[in-house]
Amino acid sequence: MIVKLIDFFRDRLKTVIRAGYCLLALLVVLDAFVDKHHAHTWIEHYPGFWAAFGFGACVVIILVSKWYGHVKWFGRFSIMTREDYYDR
């Protein structure tokens, strides 16, 4: 059942991507109509602030994770290793 659903979406990938973009744009537009009377800071009054904040936070998490994976600890150890590590 799930394989058929994945194949269905894979065959219509461009349509799925466009639908996702339309949904995100609709959410940002709908955010303009939300009552912001109880916002805690001045920046929360702008439509799409939390969407942009969430996107920025995800980008930062990805960049920090990639950096952390490549850092050499104590000069030789790192989280990421070569692909043939267990073959030797």
N, C-alpha and C positions, 0 to 999 in steps of 0.2 A: 504494500500500500504506500509506504513512504518513498520507496524507490520510484514508483510511478509518478508521485507528486514531484519529486526532484527532477525526474526526466521531463515532466511537463513544463516546469519552470526553466530548465536548462534549454529546452527547445525554443522558448520565447524570452531569452535573456534580455534583449533590448527593450522589450515591452515591460518586463519586470523592473529594469533599471529606471525607465521613464516613469513608471507608476510610483516608484520609491521617491524620485525627485519631486513629483507632483504632490505626493503626500507630505513631504517635508516642507514644501512651499506653502501648502494649505495650512499646516500647523503654525508656521510663522505668521501667516495672515490672520489666522484665528486668534493668535496671541495678541494682536492689536485690539481685539474687542474684549479682552479679559480685564476685569476691574483691577486696577493696580493701586487702589486706595490704601491697601495695607502693606505696600512694599516697604522694606526696611531701609533700603539705600536709594539714592537718586538714580543710579544706573539701572535699577530694576524696572524703572518706568519705561524704558525703551523696548519696543517689540523685538523679539528674537534674541534678547540678551542671554537668556539661559541656554538657548540652542547654540549660540556662538561660544559661550563659556564651556559647555559640555564638549563641543568639538575641540576647542583649544586644550582642554584638560586631557582628552584622549590622545591628542598629538604629543603632548608633553609626556604622558605615560609611556607611549611607544618609544619615543626618543630616549628616555631615561632607561627603559628596559634594554634597548639595543646597546646603549653605552655600558650598562652594568654587565651584560653578557660578554662583552669583549674586553673588559678590564682585566689586566693580569694582576692577581693578588700575590704578593710577596715575590714578584719578579718572574713567576713561572706558572702559577695556577690561574685558570679562568673557568668560568661556567661553561662557555662554549669550547668545544674541542674539535679536533679534526674528525672527519667522517670514518676513517679506518681505525679508530681508537681501539675497538674491541677485536679487530682482526689481527692485531699484533700480539 
